[in-house]
């Protein structure tokens, strides 16, 4: 039996097509590259693909900023208030 069937038979509620459409629409509104402009329709697969790309880019940016903060931390006095702020940013 497929995992989908076993989940449905286990009593979990099934998400409706309308709910999926609504969630995809909400995702699209969150993505700068796909924000609705006029009546441009974008496929759900495109929205999901762009969402994955956007999340990957955000991860890269976080890693880059973390590296830059770590480098900055090595150039300032370790006991300074600025160093404490940088350490708190890195550990978040």
PyMOL Python script that loads the backbone (N, CA, C, O; Angstrom):
from pymol import cmd

cmd.read_pdbstr("""\
ATOM      1  N   UNK A   1       0.849  -1.177   0.000  1.00  0.00           N
ATOM      2  CA  UNK A   1       0.000   0.000   0.000  1.00  0.00           C
ATOM      3  C   UNK A   1       0.893   1.237   0.000  1.00  0.00           C
ATOM      4  O   UNK A   1       1.919   1.271   0.679  1.00  0.00           O
ATOM      5  N   UNK A   2       0.501   2.242  -0.757  1.00  0.00           N
ATOM      6  CA  UNK A   2       1.299   3.466  -0.837  1.00  0.00           C
ATOM      7  C   UNK A   2       1.230   4.229   0.477  1.00  0.00           C
ATOM      8  O   UNK A   2       0.315   4.048   1.279  1.00  0.00           O
ATOM      9  N   UNK A   3       2.225   5.088   0.673  1.00  0.00           N
ATOM     10  CA  UNK A   3       2.236   5.873   1.915  1.00  0.00           C
ATOM     11  C   UNK A   3       1.052   6.827   1.965  1.00  0.00           C
ATOM     12  O   UNK A   3       0.528   7.111   3.042  1.00  0.00           O
ATOM     13  N   UNK A   4       0.624   7.327   0.799  1.00  0.00           N
ATOM     14  CA  UNK A   4      -0.534   8.229   0.767  1.00  0.00           C
ATOM     15  C   UNK A   4      -1.779   7.495   1.245  1.00  0.00           C
ATOM     16  O   UNK A   4      -2.541   8.025   2.054  1.00  0.00           O
ATOM     17  N   UNK A   5      -1.983   6.300   0.759  1.00  0.00           N
ATOM     18  CA  UNK A   5      -3.165   5.541   1.174  1.00  0.00           C
ATOM     19  C   UNK A   5      -3.107   5.198   2.655  1.00  0.00           C
ATOM     20  O   UNK A   5      -4.117   5.276   3.355  1.00  0.00           O
ATOM     21  N   UNK A   6      -1.928   4.819   3.130  1.00  0.00           N
ATOM     22  CA  UNK A   6      -1.828   4.456   4.538  1.00  0.00           C
ATOM     23  C   UNK A   6      -2.069   5.664   5.430  1.00  0.00           C
ATOM     24  O   UNK A   6      -2.635   5.525   6.515  1.00  0.00           O
ATOM     25  N   UNK A   7      -1.650   6.849   4.992  1.00  0.00           N
ATOM     26  CA  UNK A   7      -1.907   8.056   5.782  1.00  0.00           C
ATOM     27  C   UNK A   7      -3.395   8.370   5.796  1.00  0.00           C
ATOM     28  O   UNK A   7      -3.944   8.749   6.830  1.00  0.00           O
ATOM     29  N   UNK A   8      -4.047   8.212   4.647  1.00  0.00           N
ATOM     30  CA  UNK A   8      -5.472   8.505   4.590  1.00  0.00           C
ATOM     31  C   UNK A   8      -6.256   7.508   5.427  1.00  0.00           C
ATOM     32  O   UNK A   8      -7.211   7.886   6.107  1.00  0.00           O
ATOM     33  N   UNK A   9      -5.869   6.254   5.387  1.00  0.00           N
ATOM     34  CA  UNK A   9      -6.604   5.249   6.137  1.00  0.00           C
ATOM     35  C   UNK A   9      -6.294   5.342   7.626  1.00  0.00           C
ATOM     36  O   UNK A   9      -7.040   4.804   8.444  1.00  0.00           O
ATOM     37  N   UNK A  10      -5.203   6.017   7.991  1.00  0.00           N
ATOM     38  CA  UNK A  10      -4.863   6.165   9.400  1.00  0.00           C
ATOM     39  C   UNK A  10      -5.710   7.250  10.059  1.00  0.00           C
ATOM     40  O   UNK A  10      -5.576   7.495  11.258  1.00  0.00           O
ATOM     41  N   UNK A  11      -6.569   7.893   9.300  1.00  0.00           N
ATOM     42  CA  UNK A  11      -7.485   8.862   9.871  1.00  0.00           C
ATOM     43  C   UNK A  11      -7.019  10.303   9.783  1.00  0.00           C
ATOM     44  O   UNK A  11      -7.668  11.183  10.348  1.00  0.00           O
ATOM     45  N   UNK A  12      -5.924  10.575   9.101  1.00  0.00           N
ATOM     46  CA  UNK A  12      -5.492  11.962   8.966  1.00  0.00           C
ATOM     47  C   UNK A  12      -6.374  12.652   7.942  1.00  0.00           C
ATOM     48  O   UNK A  12      -6.861  12.020   7.006  1.00  0.00           O
ATOM     49  N   UNK A  13      -6.579  13.956   8.121  1.00  0.00           N
ATOM     50  CA  UNK A  13      -7.419  14.682   7.183  1.00  0.00           C
ATOM     51  C   UNK A  13      -6.666  14.905   5.880  1.00  0.00           C
ATOM     52  O   UNK A  13      -5.444  15.051   5.874  1.00  0.00           O
ATOM     53  N   UNK A  14      -7.390  14.929   4.803  1.00  0.00           N
ATOM     54  CA  UNK A  14      -6.816  15.101   3.470  1.00  0.00           C
ATOM     55  C   UNK A  14      -6.916  16.563   3.093  1.00  0.00           C
ATOM     56  O   UNK A  14      -7.957  17.187   3.295  1.00  0.00           O
ATOM     57  N   UNK A  15      -5.854  17.110   2.553  1.00  0.00           N
ATOM     58  CA  UNK A  15      -5.862  18.501   2.127  1.00  0.00           C
ATOM     59  C   UNK A  15      -6.615  18.590   0.797  1.00  0.00           C
ATOM     60  O   UNK A  15      -6.448  17.747  -0.084  1.00  0.00           O
ATOM     61  N   UNK A  16      -7.428  19.604   0.675  1.00  0.00           N
ATOM     62  CA  UNK A  16      -8.246  19.740  -0.532  1.00  0.00           C
ATOM     63  C   UNK A  16      -7.475  20.484  -1.615  1.00  0.00           C
ATOM     64  O   UNK A  16      -6.474  21.146  -1.341  1.00  0.00           O
ATOM     65  N   UNK A  17      -7.953  20.364  -2.835  1.00  0.00           N
ATOM     66  CA  UNK A  17      -7.345  21.092  -3.951  1.00  0.00           C
ATOM     67  C   UNK A  17      -7.412  22.603  -3.719  1.00  0.00           C
ATOM     68  O   UNK A  17      -6.473  23.329  -4.047  1.00  0.00           O
ATOM     69  N   UNK A  18      -8.520  23.068  -3.156  1.00  0.00           N
ATOM     70  CA  UNK A  18      -8.647  24.497  -2.878  1.00  0.00           C
ATOM     71  C   UNK A  18      -7.617  24.966  -1.854  1.00  0.00           C
ATOM     72  O   UNK A  18      -7.082  26.069  -1.966  1.00  0.00           O
ATOM     73  N   UNK A  19      -7.344  24.127  -0.860  1.00  0.00           N
ATOM     74  CA  UNK A  19      -6.338  24.480   0.141  1.00  0.00           C
ATOM     75  C   UNK A  19      -4.940  24.538  -0.489  1.00  0.00           C
ATOM     76  O   UNK A  19      -4.142  25.417  -0.163  1.00  0.00           O
ATOM     77  N   UNK A  20      -4.657  23.608  -1.381  1.00  0.00           N
ATOM     78  CA  UNK A  20      -3.370  23.603  -2.074  1.00  0.00           C
ATOM     79  C   UNK A  20      -3.230  24.869  -2.917  1.00  0.00           C
ATOM     80  O   UNK A  20      -2.186  25.520  -2.904  1.00  0.00           O
ATOM     81  N   UNK A  21      -4.280  25.207  -3.643  1.00  0.00           N
ATOM     82  CA  UNK A  21      -4.258  26.420  -4.477  1.00  0.00           C
ATOM     83  C   UNK A  21      -4.023  27.652  -3.606  1.00  0.00           C
ATOM     84  O   UNK A  21      -3.250  28.538  -3.972  1.00  0.00           O
ATOM     85  N   UNK A  22      -4.686  27.705  -2.462  1.00  0.00           N
ATOM     86  CA  UNK A  22      -4.531  28.833  -1.551  1.00  0.00           C
ATOM     87  C   UNK A  22      -3.096  28.910  -1.010  1.00  0.00           C
ATOM     88  O   UNK A  22      -2.516  29.993  -0.944  1.00  0.00           O
ATOM     89  N   UNK A  23      -2.534  27.774  -0.629  1.00  0.00           N
ATOM     90  CA  UNK A  23      -1.160  27.754  -0.102  1.00  0.00           C
ATOM     91  C   UNK A  23      -0.142  28.155  -1.172  1.00  0.00           C
ATOM     92  O   UNK A  23       0.799  28.895  -0.884  1.00  0.00           O
ATOM     93  N   UNK A  24      -0.321  27.679  -2.383  1.00  0.00           N
ATOM     94  CA  UNK A  24       0.577  28.041  -3.482  1.00  0.00           C
ATOM     95  C   UNK A  24       0.477  29.539  -3.764  1.00  0.00           C
ATOM     96  O   UNK A  24       1.482  30.199  -4.026  1.00  0.00           O
ATOM     97  N   UNK A  25      -0.740  30.065  -3.708  1.00  0.00           N
ATOM     98  CA  UNK A  25      -0.940  31.498  -3.919  1.00  0.00           C
ATOM     99  C   UNK A  25      -0.225  32.311  -2.834  1.00  0.00           C
ATOM    100  O   UNK A  25       0.395  33.333  -3.129  1.00  0.00           O
ATOM    101  N   UNK A  26      -0.312  31.862  -1.597  1.00  0.00           N
ATOM    102  CA  UNK A  26       0.369  32.548  -0.495  1.00  0.00           C
ATOM    103  C   UNK A  26       1.883  32.487  -0.668  1.00  0.00           C
ATOM    104  O   UNK A  26       2.578  33.474  -0.426  1.00  0.00           O
ATOM    105  N   UNK A  27       2.388  31.343  -1.084  1.00  0.00           N
ATOM    106  CA  UNK A  27       3.831  31.223  -1.354  1.00  0.00           C
ATOM    107  C   UNK A  27       4.246  32.188  -2.445  1.00  0.00           C
ATOM    108  O   UNK A  27       5.269  32.864  -2.329  1.00  0.00           O
ATOM    109  N   UNK A  28       3.460  32.254  -3.500  1.00  0.00           N
ATOM    110  CA  UNK A  28       3.775  33.140  -4.618  1.00  0.00           C
ATOM    111  C   UNK A  28       3.866  34.593  -4.154  1.00  0.00           C
ATOM    112  O   UNK A  28       4.728  35.338  -4.620  1.00  0.00           O
ATOM    113  N   UNK A  29       2.995  34.992  -3.254  1.00  0.00           N
ATOM    114  CA  UNK A  29       3.006  36.368  -2.750  1.00  0.00           C
ATOM    115  C   UNK A  29       4.248  36.661  -1.921  1.00  0.00           C
ATOM    116  O   UNK A  29       4.655  37.817  -1.808  1.00  0.00           O
ATOM    117  N   UNK A  30       4.854  35.635  -1.342  1.00  0.00           N
ATOM    118  CA  UNK A  30       6.052  35.816  -0.522  1.00  0.00           C
ATOM    119  C   UNK A  30       7.329  35.922  -1.350  1.00  0.00           C
ATOM    120  O   UNK A  30       8.344  36.423  -0.866  1.00  0.00           O
ATOM    121  N   UNK A  31       7.282  35.454  -2.588  1.00  0.00           N
ATOM    122  CA  UNK A  31       8.480  35.433  -3.422  1.00  0.00           C
ATOM    123  C   UNK A  31       8.587  36.701  -4.251  1.00  0.00           C
ATOM    124  O   UNK A  31       7.708  36.987  -5.065  1.00  0.00           O
ATOM    125  N   UNK A  32       9.655  37.463  -4.053  1.00  0.00           N
ATOM    126  CA  UNK A  32       9.805  38.718  -4.805  1.00  0.00           C
ATOM    127  C   UNK A  32       9.749  38.512  -6.318  1.00  0.00           C
ATOM    128  O   UNK A  32       9.191  39.341  -7.036  1.00  0.00           O
ATOM    129  N   UNK A  33      10.322  37.418  -6.801  1.00  0.00           N
ATOM    130  CA  UNK A  33      10.377  37.184  -8.245  1.00  0.00           C
ATOM    131  C   UNK A  33       9.024  36.830  -8.843  1.00  0.00           C
ATOM    132  O   UNK A  33       8.818  36.976 -10.048  1.00  0.00           O
ATOM    133  N   UNK A  34       8.106  36.369  -8.012  1.00  0.00           N
ATOM    134  CA  UNK A  34       6.822  35.879  -8.536  1.00  0.00           C
ATOM    135  C   UNK A  34       5.617  36.640  -8.017  1.00  0.00           C
ATOM    136  O   UNK A  34       4.485  36.205  -8.225  1.00  0.00           O
ATOM    137  N   UNK A  35       5.825  37.746  -7.360  1.00  0.00           N
ATOM    138  CA  UNK A  35       4.668  38.501  -6.864  1.00  0.00           C
ATOM    139  C   UNK A  35       3.747  38.797  -8.036  1.00  0.00           C
ATOM    140  O   UNK A  35       4.191  39.219  -9.103  1.00  0.00           O
ATOM    141  N   UNK A  36       2.479  38.573  -7.822  1.00  0.00           N
ATOM    142  CA  UNK A  36       1.531  38.748  -8.933  1.00  0.00           C
ATOM    143  C   UNK A  36       1.590  40.154  -9.536  1.00  0.00           C
ATOM    144  O   UNK A  36       1.524  41.159  -8.829  1.00  0.00           O
ATOM    145  N   UNK A  37       1.713  40.190 -10.835  1.00  0.00           N
ATOM    146  CA  UNK A  37       1.692  41.454 -11.589  1.00  0.00           C
ATOM    147  C   UNK A  37       0.554  41.354 -12.583  1.00  0.00           C
ATOM    148  O   UNK A  37       0.667  40.677 -13.605  1.00  0.00           O
ATOM    149  N   UNK A  38      -0.516  42.013 -12.288  1.00  0.00           N
ATOM    150  CA  UNK A  38      -1.670  41.920 -13.175  1.00  0.00           C
ATOM    151  C   UNK A  38      -2.332  40.568 -13.041  1.00  0.00           C
ATOM    152  O   UNK A  38      -2.620  40.110 -11.936  1.00  0.00           O
ATOM    153  N   UNK A  39      -2.570  39.941 -14.160  1.00  0.00           N
ATOM    154  CA  UNK A  39      -3.234  38.635 -14.131  1.00  0.00           C
ATOM    155  C   UNK A  39      -2.285  37.512 -14.554  1.00  0.00           C
ATOM    156  O   UNK A  39      -2.731  36.476 -15.047  1.00  0.00           O
ATOM    157  N   UNK A  40      -0.986  37.715 -14.363  1.00  0.00           N
ATOM    158  CA  UNK A  40      -0.024  36.674 -14.727  1.00  0.00           C
ATOM    159  C   UNK A  40      -0.205  35.447 -13.843  1.00  0.00           C
ATOM    160  O   UNK A  40      -0.016  35.507 -12.628  1.00  0.00           O
ATOM    161  N   UNK A  41      -0.570  34.344 -14.465  1.00  0.00           N
ATOM    162  CA  UNK A  41      -0.718  33.096 -13.719  1.00  0.00           C
ATOM    163  C   UNK A  41       0.578  32.318 -13.817  1.00  0.00           C
ATOM    164  O   UNK A  41       1.199  32.235 -14.877  1.00  0.00           O
ATOM    165  N   UNK A  42       0.973  31.749 -12.689  1.00  0.00           N
ATOM    166  CA  UNK A  42       2.191  30.965 -12.622  1.00  0.00           C
ATOM    167  C   UNK A  42       1.801  29.574 -12.137  1.00  0.00           C
ATOM    168  O   UNK A  42       0.970  29.437 -11.239  1.00  0.00           O
ATOM    169  N   UNK A  43       2.392  28.552 -12.725  1.00  0.00           N
ATOM    170  CA  UNK A  43       2.048  27.182 -12.338  1.00  0.00           C
ATOM    171  C   UNK A  43       2.535  26.889 -10.923  1.00  0.00           C
ATOM    172  O   UNK A  43       3.493  27.492 -10.439  1.00  0.00           O
ATOM    173  N   UNK A  44       1.856  25.954 -10.276  1.00  0.00           N
ATOM    174  CA  UNK A  44       2.230  25.551  -8.920  1.00  0.00           C
ATOM    175  C   UNK A  44       3.644  25.006  -8.893  1.00  0.00           C
ATOM    176  O   UNK A  44       4.386  25.260  -7.944  1.00  0.00           O
ATOM    177  N   UNK A  45       4.028  24.261  -9.916  1.00  0.00           N
ATOM    178  CA  UNK A  45       5.376  23.701  -9.942  1.00  0.00           C
ATOM    179  C   UNK A  45       6.427  24.807 -10.025  1.00  0.00           C
ATOM    180  O   UNK A  45       7.492  24.699  -9.418  1.00  0.00           O
ATOM    181  N   UNK A  46       6.132  25.868 -10.772  1.00  0.00           N
ATOM    182  CA  UNK A  46       7.044  27.012 -10.872  1.00  0.00           C
ATOM    183  C   UNK A  46       7.167  27.704  -9.516  1.00  0.00           C
ATOM    184  O   UNK A  46       8.266  28.074  -9.101  1.00  0.00           O
ATOM    185  N   UNK A  47       6.039  27.877  -8.826  1.00  0.00           N
ATOM    186  CA  UNK A  47       6.050  28.512  -7.508  1.00  0.00           C
ATOM    187  C   UNK A  47       6.887  27.677  -6.536  1.00  0.00           C
ATOM    188  O   UNK A  47       7.697  28.223  -5.788  1.00  0.00           O
ATOM    189  N   UNK A  48       6.695  26.368  -6.544  1.00  0.00           N
ATOM    190  CA  UNK A  48       7.460  25.500  -5.644  1.00  0.00           C
ATOM    191  C   UNK A  48       8.945  25.504  -5.990  1.00  0.00           C
ATOM    192  O   UNK A  48       9.796  25.520  -5.100  1.00  0.00           O
ATOM    193  N   UNK A  49       9.250  25.491  -7.273  1.00  0.00           N
ATOM    194  CA  UNK A  49      10.647  25.534  -7.704  1.00  0.00           C
ATOM    195  C   UNK A  49      11.303  26.849  -7.265  1.00  0.00           C
ATOM    196  O   UNK A  49      12.414  26.843  -6.734  1.00  0.00           O
ATOM    197  N   UNK A  50      10.625  27.960  -7.483  1.00  0.00           N
ATOM    198  CA  UNK A  50      11.161  29.263  -7.093  1.00  0.00           C
ATOM    199  C   UNK A  50      11.273  29.393  -5.578  1.00  0.00           C
ATOM    200  O   UNK A  50      12.188  30.044  -5.076  1.00  0.00           O
ATOM    201  N   UNK A  51      10.346  28.775  -4.850  1.00  0.00           N
ATOM    202  CA  UNK A  51      10.422  28.783  -3.390  1.00  0.00           C
ATOM    203  C   UNK A  51      11.685  28.079  -2.924  1.00  0.00           C
ATOM    204  O   UNK A  51      12.392  28.576  -2.048  1.00  0.00           O
ATOM    205  N   UNK A  52      11.967  26.926  -3.506  1.00  0.00           N
ATOM    206  CA  UNK A  52      13.188  26.191  -3.159  1.00  0.00           C
ATOM    207  C   UNK A  52      14.433  27.006  -3.491  1.00  0.00           C
ATOM    208  O   UNK A  52      15.368  27.064  -2.692  1.00  0.00           O
ATOM    209  N   UNK A  53      14.451  27.634  -4.658  1.00  0.00           N
ATOM    210  CA  UNK A  53      15.589  28.473  -5.048  1.00  0.00           C
ATOM    211  C   UNK A  53      15.761  29.641  -4.089  1.00  0.00           C
ATOM    212  O   UNK A  53      16.880  29.973  -3.696  1.00  0.00           O
ATOM    213  N   UNK A  54      14.659  30.255  -3.717  1.00  0.00           N
ATOM    214  CA  UNK A  54      14.697  31.407  -2.818  1.00  0.00           C
ATOM    215  C   UNK A  54      15.248  31.004  -1.450  1.00  0.00           C
ATOM    216  O   UNK A  54      16.069  31.717  -0.874  1.00  0.00           O
ATOM    217  N   UNK A  55      14.801  29.875  -0.940  1.00  0.00           N
ATOM    218  CA  UNK A  55      15.285  29.387   0.359  1.00  0.00           C
ATOM    219  C   UNK A  55      16.774  29.065   0.274  1.00  0.00           C
ATOM    220  O   UNK A  55      17.531  29.388   1.190  1.00  0.00           O
ATOM    221  N   UNK A  56      17.201  28.428  -0.824  1.00  0.00           N
ATOM    222  CA  UNK A  56      18.635  28.151  -1.002  1.00  0.00           C
ATOM    223  C   UNK A  56      19.450  29.445  -0.991  1.00  0.00           C
ATOM    224  O   UNK A  56      20.500  29.523  -0.354  1.00  0.00           O
ATOM    225  N   UNK A  57      18.952  30.457  -1.705  1.00  0.00           N
ATOM    226  CA  UNK A  57      19.648  31.748  -1.746  1.00  0.00           C
ATOM    227  C   UNK A  57      19.704  32.393  -0.362  1.00  0.00           C
ATOM    228  O   UNK A  57      20.725  32.969   0.016  1.00  0.00           O
ATOM    229  N   UNK A  58      18.623  32.298   0.382  1.00  0.00           N
ATOM    230  CA  UNK A  58      18.622  32.844   1.734  1.00  0.00           C
ATOM    231  C   UNK A  58      19.652  32.136   2.611  1.00  0.00           C
ATOM    232  O   UNK A  58      20.349  32.780   3.394  1.00  0.00           O
ATOM    233  N   UNK A  59      19.747  30.818   2.480  1.00  0.00           N
ATOM    234  CA  UNK A  59      20.753  30.064   3.238  1.00  0.00           C
ATOM    235  C   UNK A  59      22.163  30.529   2.881  1.00  0.00           C
ATOM    236  O   UNK A  59      23.012  30.697   3.757  1.00  0.00           O
ATOM    237  N   UNK A  60      22.402  30.735   1.587  1.00  0.00           N
ATOM    238  CA  UNK A  60      23.718  31.221   1.151  1.00  0.00           C
ATOM    239  C   UNK A  60      24.022  32.593   1.742  1.00  0.00           C
ATOM    240  O   UNK A  60      25.136  32.848   2.199  1.00  0.00           O
ATOM    241  N   UNK A  61      23.030  33.466   1.728  1.00  0.00           N
ATOM    242  CA  UNK A  61      23.219  34.805   2.287  1.00  0.00           C
ATOM    243  C   UNK A  61      23.521  34.743   3.781  1.00  0.00           C
ATOM    244  O   UNK A  61      24.396  35.456   4.272  1.00  0.00           O
ATOM    245  N   UNK A  62      22.805  33.901   4.492  1.00  0.00           N
ATOM    246  CA  UNK A  62      23.049  33.755   5.930  1.00  0.00           C
ATOM    247  C   UNK A  62      24.464  33.241   6.172  1.00  0.00           C
ATOM    248  O   UNK A  62      25.176  33.753   7.036  1.00  0.00           O
ATOM    249  N   UNK A  63      24.865  32.233   5.413  1.00  0.00           N
ATOM    250  CA  UNK A  63      26.219  31.696   5.561  1.00  0.00           C
ATOM    251  C   UNK A  63      27.268  32.760   5.267  1.00  0.00           C
ATOM    252  O   UNK A  63      28.260  32.882   5.986  1.00  0.00           O
ATOM    253  N   UNK A  64      27.042  33.529   4.206  1.00  0.00           N
ATOM    254  CA  UNK A  64      27.985  34.580   3.831  1.00  0.00           C
ATOM    255  C   UNK A  64      28.074  35.647   4.920  1.00  0.00           C
ATOM    256  O   UNK A  64      29.168  36.069   5.294  1.00  0.00           O
ATOM    257  N   UNK A  65      26.934  36.076   5.419  1.00  0.00           N
ATOM    258  CA  UNK A  65      26.930  37.087   6.474  1.00  0.00           C
ATOM    259  C   UNK A  65      27.569  36.562   7.754  1.00  0.00           C
ATOM    260  O   UNK A  65      28.266  37.294   8.457  1.00  0.00           O
ATOM    261  N   UNK A  66      27.329  35.311   8.045  1.00  0.00           N
ATOM    262  CA  UNK A  66      27.942  34.697   9.221  1.00  0.00           C
ATOM    263  C   UNK A  66      29.462  34.671   9.089  1.00  0.00           C
ATOM    264  O   UNK A  66      30.183  34.966  10.042  1.00  0.00           O
ATOM    265  N   UNK A  67      29.941  34.315   7.895  1.00  0.00           N
ATOM    266  CA  UNK A  67      31.387  34.312   7.638  1.00  0.00           C
ATOM    267  C   UNK A  67      31.963  35.717   7.774  1.00  0.00           C
ATOM    268  O   UNK A  67      33.026  35.908   8.363  1.00  0.00           O
ATOM    269  N   UNK A  68      31.254  36.695   7.225  1.00  0.00           N
ATOM    270  CA  UNK A  68      31.730  38.078   7.300  1.00  0.00           C
ATOM    271  C   UNK A  68      31.765  38.577   8.743  1.00  0.00           C
ATOM    272  O   UNK A  68      32.693  39.283   9.136  1.00  0.00           O
ATOM    273  N   UNK A  69      30.754  38.211   9.530  1.00  0.00           N
ATOM    274  CA  UNK A  69      30.751  38.598  10.938  1.00  0.00           C
ATOM    275  C   UNK A  69      31.893  37.925  11.692  1.00  0.00           C
ATOM    276  O   UNK A  69      32.539  38.546  12.536  1.00  0.00           O
ATOM    277  N   UNK A  70      32.137  36.665  11.386  1.00  0.00           N
ATOM    278  CA  UNK A  70      33.250  35.952  12.032  1.00  0.00           C
ATOM    279  C   UNK A  70      34.576  36.621  11.704  1.00  0.00           C
ATOM    280  O   UNK A  70      35.426  36.775  12.581  1.00  0.00           O
ATOM    281  N   UNK A  71      34.760  37.019  10.448  1.00  0.00           N
ATOM    282  CA  UNK A  71      35.989  37.718  10.059  1.00  0.00           C
ATOM    283  C   UNK A  71      36.099  39.058  10.767  1.00  0.00           C
ATOM    284  O   UNK A  71      37.179  39.439  11.219  1.00  0.00           O
ATOM    285  N   UNK A  72      34.998  39.765  10.862  1.00  0.00           N
ATOM    286  CA  UNK A  72      35.000  41.050  11.546  1.00  0.00           C
ATOM    287  C   UNK A  72      35.356  40.882  13.017  1.00  0.00           C
ATOM    288  O   UNK A  72      36.062  41.708  13.594  1.00  0.00           O
ATOM    289  N   UNK A  73      34.864  39.814  13.608  1.00  0.00           N
ATOM    290  CA  UNK A  73      35.119  39.547  15.020  1.00  0.00           C
ATOM    291  C   UNK A  73      36.610  39.369  15.292  1.00  0.00           C
ATOM    292  O   UNK A  73      37.095  39.729  16.365  1.00  0.00           O
ATOM    293  N   UNK A  74      37.330  38.820  14.330  1.00  0.00           N
ATOM    294  CA  UNK A  74      38.770  38.619  14.532  1.00  0.00           C
ATOM    295  C   UNK A  74      39.555  39.919  14.452  1.00  0.00           C
ATOM    296  O   UNK A  74      40.718  39.963  14.854  1.00  0.00           O
ATOM    297  N   UNK A  75      38.939  40.979  13.939  1.00  0.00           N
ATOM    298  CA  UNK A  75      39.662  42.242  13.765  1.00  0.00           C
ATOM    299  C   UNK A  75      39.398  43.253  14.873  1.00  0.00           C
ATOM    300  O   UNK A  75      39.999  44.328  14.880  1.00  0.00           O
ATOM    301  N   UNK A  76      38.509  42.927  15.809  1.00  0.00           N
ATOM    302  CA  UNK A  76      38.205  43.882  16.877  1.00  0.00           C
ATOM    303  C   UNK A  76      38.544  43.282  18.233  1.00  0.00           C
ATOM    304  O   UNK A  76      38.753  42.075  18.356  1.00  0.00           O
ATOM    305  N   UNK A  77      38.596  44.134  19.246  1.00  0.00           N
ATOM    306  CA  UNK A  77      38.880  43.718  20.607  1.00  0.00           C
ATOM    307  C   UNK A  77      37.799  42.748  21.085  1.00  0.00           C
ATOM    308  O   UNK A  77      36.614  43.077  21.041  1.00  0.00           O
ATOM    309  N   UNK A  78      38.191  41.568  21.537  1.00  0.00           N
ATOM    310  CA  UNK A  78      37.261  40.510  21.930  1.00  0.00           C
ATOM    311  C   UNK A  78      36.381  40.908  23.105  1.00  0.00           C
ATOM    312  O   UNK A  78      35.303  40.340  23.282  1.00  0.00           O
ATOM    313  N   UNK A  79      36.816  41.872  23.912  1.00  0.00           N
ATOM    314  CA  UNK A  79      36.046  42.274  25.087  1.00  0.00           C
ATOM    315  C   UNK A  79      35.178  43.512  24.844  1.00  0.00           C
ATOM    316  O   UNK A  79      34.526  44.001  25.766  1.00  0.00           O
ATOM    317  N   UNK A  80      35.168  44.012  23.626  1.00  0.00           N
ATOM    318  CA  UNK A  80      34.415  45.236  23.340  1.00  0.00           C
ATOM    319  C   UNK A  80      32.915  44.945  23.230  1.00  0.00           C
ATOM    320  O   UNK A  80      32.512  43.808  22.985  1.00  0.00           O
ATOM    321  N   UNK A  81      32.107  45.968  23.411  1.00  0.00           N
ATOM    322  CA  UNK A  81      30.655  45.793  23.238  1.00  0.00           C
ATOM    323  C   UNK A  81      30.297  45.353  21.809  1.00  0.00           C
ATOM    324  O   UNK A  81      29.356  44.586  21.607  1.00  0.00           O
ATOM    325  N   UNK A  82      31.056  45.846  20.829  1.00  0.00           N
ATOM    326  CA  UNK A  82      30.803  45.447  19.442  1.00  0.00           C
ATOM    327  C   UNK A  82      31.010  43.947  19.253  1.00  0.00           C
ATOM    328  O   UNK A  82      30.246  43.289  18.548  1.00  0.00           O
ATOM    329  N   UNK A  83      32.056  43.412  19.894  1.00  0.00           N
ATOM    330  CA  UNK A  83      32.336  41.971  19.789  1.00  0.00           C
ATOM    331  C   UNK A  83      31.197  41.160  20.392  1.00  0.00           C
ATOM    332  O   UNK A  83      30.827  40.113  19.862  1.00  0.00           O
ATOM    333  N   UNK A  84      30.645  41.642  21.493  1.00  0.00           N
ATOM    334  CA  UNK A  84      29.517  40.947  22.124  1.00  0.00           C
ATOM    335  C   UNK A  84      28.304  40.925  21.195  1.00  0.00           C
ATOM    336  O   UNK A  84      27.608  39.915  21.092  1.00  0.00           O
ATOM    337  N   UNK A  85      28.063  42.039  20.527  1.00  0.00           N
ATOM    338  CA  UNK A  85      26.940  42.107  19.581  1.00  0.00           C
ATOM    339  C   UNK A  85      27.158  41.135  18.428  1.00  0.00           C
ATOM    340  O   UNK A  85      26.244  40.409  18.037  1.00  0.00           O
ATOM    341  N   UNK A  86      28.367  41.125  17.889  1.00  0.00           N
ATOM    342  CA  UNK A  86      28.666  40.227  16.768  1.00  0.00           C
ATOM    343  C   UNK A  86      28.523  38.768  17.198  1.00  0.00           C
ATOM    344  O   UNK A  86      27.955  37.958  16.465  1.00  0.00           O
ATOM    345  N   UNK A  87      29.035  38.431  18.381  1.00  0.00           N
ATOM    346  CA  UNK A  87      28.899  37.049  18.867  1.00  0.00           C
ATOM    347  C   UNK A  87      27.437  36.668  19.011  1.00  0.00           C
ATOM    348  O   UNK A  87      27.053  35.545  18.685  1.00  0.00           O
ATOM    349  N   UNK A  88      26.618  37.592  19.495  1.00  0.00           N
ATOM    350  CA  UNK A  88      25.193  37.269  19.657  1.00  0.00           C
ATOM    351  C   UNK A  88      24.527  37.071  18.297  1.00  0.00           C
ATOM    352  O   UNK A  88      23.639  36.229  18.168  1.00  0.00           O
ATOM    353  N   UNK A  89      24.941  37.831  17.283  1.00  0.00           N
ATOM    354  CA  UNK A  89      24.388  37.674  15.944  1.00  0.00           C
ATOM    355  C   UNK A  89      24.789  36.326  15.328  1.00  0.00           C
ATOM    356  O   UNK A  89      23.984  35.671  14.665  1.00  0.00           O
ATOM    357  N   UNK A  90      26.021  35.932  15.554  1.00  0.00           N
ATOM    358  CA  UNK A  90      26.514  34.677  14.981  1.00  0.00           C
ATOM    359  C   UNK A  90      25.806  33.474  15.606  1.00  0.00           C
ATOM    360  O   UNK A  90      25.525  32.493  14.918  1.00  0.00           O
ATOM    361  N   UNK A  91      25.517  33.547  16.901  1.00  0.00           N
ATOM    362  CA  UNK A  91      24.930  32.393  17.574  1.00  0.00           C
ATOM    363  C   UNK A  91      23.413  32.307  17.436  1.00  0.00           C
ATOM    364  O   UNK A  91      22.806  31.350  17.919  1.00  0.00           O
ATOM    365  N   UNK A  92      22.796  33.283  16.790  1.00  0.00           N
ATOM    366  CA  UNK A  92      21.336  33.235  16.634  1.00  0.00           C
ATOM    367  C   UNK A  92      20.913  32.227  15.623  1.00  0.00           C
ATOM    368  O   UNK A  92      19.718  32.065  15.376  1.00  0.00           O
TER     369      UNK A  92
END
""", "prot")
cmd.dss("prot")
cmd.show_as("cartoon", "prot")
cmd.util.cbc("prot")
cmd.orient("prot")
